C-alpha cells in the first residue's frame, strides 16, 4: 500500500511539474507575442533569451519553447550560429494578409453569431458598449491597439473552432504589426476601433449575415487606411 501511495504521489508531482512548465511556456508565449505585435520588440532586432526571460521573470526553457511557437507564426526567425531575431515588417505582405482575412473574418463573425455562449454574448455586449463610450475618443494609440486586439480575440474565441481561432489570431497579429508602423499617422484610429461595436452587437444578437458583412467591411477599411498612408 505504501509503495502504491508513493508511486501515485510521484505521478501527481510529475504531472504538476509538467503543468507548471506548460503554464510558464504559455505565459512566455503570450507576453513575448504581444511585445512583438505591438513592436515593443522592434522588427529586425536580436532576441536575447536571458534578457527576455529576466524581464518576464521566467527561465530560459519556457522562453525557448515560446520562441519556437513564435517562429512558426513568423514573428521571429532563427538563424544558425547567428541567433533569433524579430521578423521584419514587410508592407508588401498587406495584400496577402488582407486576402486571407477577407475570407476568414466573415466566417469567424458568422460562426460566433451562431455559437457564442450566453456568457460570451454578455461579455461581447459589454465590450461593444465600451467601444461606443466617450472614453475611447480620449485613448492614446497604444491603448486603442490593445482594445482592437481584445475585440478580435474575443470574437475568435466565440467561434468555438480552435483551428479557425488560431489561424485568425496569427493573421490579425501580422496585420497589427503593419498597423503599428503607422500608429502615429492614423488620425482616424479611434473611429476604426469603434467599427467593432456594430459588429459585436450583430454577433450578440445572433445575426450571422450582418456580422459577416460588417467583418468584411472592417478588413477592407483597414487595408484602405494603411494604403492611404503609403
C-alpha positions in Angstrom: 0.0 0.0 0.0 2.8 2.4 0.9 4.6 1.7 -2.4 1.3 2.4 -4.3 0.8 5.7 -2.4 4.3 6.8 -3.2 4.0 5.9 -6.8 0.8 7.9 -7.0 2.4 10.8 -5.3 5.3 10.7 -7.7 3.0 10.7 -10.7 1.0 13.6 -9.3 4.1 15.6 -8.7 5.4 14.9 -12.2 2.1 16.0 -13.7 2.0 19.1 -11.6 5.6 19.9 -12.7 4.6 19.4 -16.3 1.5 21.6 -15.9 3.7 24.3 -14.3 6.2 24.2 -17.1 3.5 24.4 -19.7 1.9 27.3 -17.9 5.2 29.2 -17.9 5.8 28.5 -21.5 2.3 29.6 -22.3 2.7 32.9 -20.4 6.1 33.5 -22.0 4.5 32.9 -25.4 1.6 35.3 -24.9 3.8 38.1 -23.4 6.5 37.8 -26.0 3.9 37.6 -28.8 2.3 40.8 -27.7 5.6 42.6 -27.4 6.3 41.6 -31.0 2.8 42.5 -32.2 3.0 45.9 -30.5 6.5 46.4 -31.8 7.9 46.8 -28.3 10.5 44.4 -29.7 11.4 46.2 -32.8 11.4 44.4 -36.2 14.8 43.0 -37.1 16.2 43.3 -33.6 18.0 40.4 -31.9 16.3 38.3 -29.2 18.4 37.8 -26.2 16.8 34.8 -24.3 18.4 35.6 -21.0 17.5 39.3 -21.0 14.0 38.5 -22.2 13.5 35.8 -19.6 14.8 38.1 -16.8 12.3 40.9 -17.9 9.5 38.4 -17.7 10.7 36.7 -14.6 10.8 33.4 -16.5 13.6 30.9 -17.0 15.3 30.2 -20.3 13.5 26.9 -21.1 9.9 28.4 -21.3 11.3 31.3 -23.3 12.9 28.9 -25.8 9.6 27.0 -26.1 7.7 30.3 -26.7 10.2 31.3 -29.4 9.7 28.0 -31.2 6.0 28.7 -31.4 6.6 32.3 -32.5 9.0 31.2 -35.2 6.2 29.0 -36.6 3.9 32.1 -36.6 6.5 34.2 -38.5 7.0 36.6 -35.6 10.6 35.6 -35.0 13.2 33.9 -37.2 16.2 31.8 -36.0 19.5 31.7 -38.0 22.1 29.0 -37.3 25.1 30.5 -35.5 23.6 34.0 -35.5 20.6 33.7 -33.1 17.0 34.6 -33.1 15.6 37.9 -34.4 12.2 39.6 -34.6 11.0 39.3 -38.2 10.9 42.4 -40.3 7.5 44.0 -41.1 7.1 44.0 -44.9 4.3 46.3 -46.1 4.1 44.2 -49.3 2.6 41.4 -47.2 -0.5 43.6 -46.6 -2.3 42.4 -49.7 -1.7 38.7 -48.9 -2.8 39.1 -45.3 -5.9 41.0 -46.3 -6.8 38.4 -48.9 -6.9 35.7 -46.2 -8.7 37.9 -43.7 -11.4 39.0 -46.1 -12.4 35.3 -46.4 -11.9 34.2 -42.8 -13.0 37.2 -40.8 -16.6 37.0 -42.1 -16.6 33.2 -41.4 -15.5 33.8 -37.9 -18.1 36.5 -37.3 -20.9 34.4 -38.6 -19.7 31.4 -36.6 -19.5 33.4 -33.4 -23.0 34.8 -34.0 -24.3 31.2 -34.2 -22.2 29.5 -31.5 -21.3 32.1 -28.8 -22.5 31.1 -25.3 -24.7 33.3 -23.2 -21.7 34.4 -21.0 -19.7 35.2 -24.2 -22.6 37.2 -25.6 -22.8 39.2 -22.4 -19.0 39.8 -22.5 -19.1 40.9 -26.1 -22.1 43.2 -25.4 -20.1 44.8 -22.6 -17.1 45.2 -24.9 -19.3 46.8 -27.6 -20.6 49.3 -25.1 -17.0 50.2 -24.1 -16.2 50.7 -27.7 -19.1 53.2 -28.0 -18.2 55.1 -24.9 -16.7 58.6 -24.9 -13.6 57.3 -23.2 -12.4 55.7 -26.4 -12.0 59.0 -28.1 -9.6 60.1 -25.4 -7.5 56.9 -25.5 -3.9 57.0 -26.8 -2.9 55.0 -29.9 -1.4 52.1 -27.9 -4.4 51.7 -25.7 -6.6 51.7 -28.8 -4.4 49.0 -30.4 -4.8 46.8 -27.3 -8.6 47.3 -27.4 -8.6 46.3 -31.0 -6.7 43.1 -30.2 -9.1 42.4 -27.3 -12.1 42.7 -29.6 -10.7 40.5 -32.3 -9.5 37.8 -29.9 -12.8 37.7 -28.0 -14.7 37.3 -31.3 -12.4 34.5 -32.5 -12.7 32.6 -29.2 -16.5 32.7 -29.6 -16.3 30.7 -32.8 -15.5 27.6 -30.8 -13.4 26.5 -33.6 -9.8 26.3 -32.3 -8.3 25.9 -35.8 -10.1 29.0 -37.1 -9.3 30.9 -33.9 -5.5 30.1 -34.1 -5.4 31.0 -37.8 -7.1 34.3 -37.4 -5.1 35.3 -34.3 -2.0 34.6 -36.4 -3.1 36.8 -39.3 -4.5 39.5 -37.0 -1.1 39.7 -35.3 0.7 40.2 -38.6 -1.8 42.9 -39.7 -1.4 44.7 -36.4 2.3 44.8 -36.8 1.9 46.6 -40.1 -0.6 48.9 -38.4 1.8 49.7 -35.6 4.3 51.1 -38.2 1.8 53.9 -38.9 0.3 54.2 -35.4 1.3 57.9 -35.1 0.0 58.8 -38.6 -3.6 57.5 -38.3 -5.8 60.4 -37.2 -9.0 58.3 -37.5 -7.8 55.4 -35.4 -10.5 55.7 -32.8 -13.1 55.6 -35.5 -11.6 52.4 -36.9 -11.7 50.8 -33.4 -15.4 51.8 -32.8 -16.3 49.9 -36.0 -16.2 46.8 -33.9 -19.2 47.9 -31.9 -21.9 47.2 -34.5 -20.0 44.0 -35.5 -20.0 42.7 -31.9 -23.7 43.7 -31.5 -24.5 41.7 -34.6 -22.7 38.7 -33.1 -24.5 39.2 -29.7 -27.9 39.3 -31.5 -27.1 36.2 -33.5 -27.4 37.9 -36.9 -24.8 35.9 -38.8 -25.3 37.6 -42.1 -24.9 41.1 -40.7 -21.9 40.1 -38.7 -20.2 38.6 -41.7 -20.8 41.7 -43.8 -19.5 44.0 -41.1 -16.4 41.9 -40.6 -15.6 42.0 -44.3 -16.1 45.8 -44.4 -13.8 46.2 -41.4 -10.9 44.3 -43.1 -11.3 46.2 -46.4 -11.4 49.5 -44.5 -8.2 48.6 -42.6 -6.3 47.9 -45.8 -7.6 51.1 -47.4 -6.5 53.2 -44.4 -3.0 51.7 -44.4 -2.6 52.1 -48.2 -3.7 55.8 -48.0 -0.5 56.4 -45.9 1.9 54.8 -48.4 
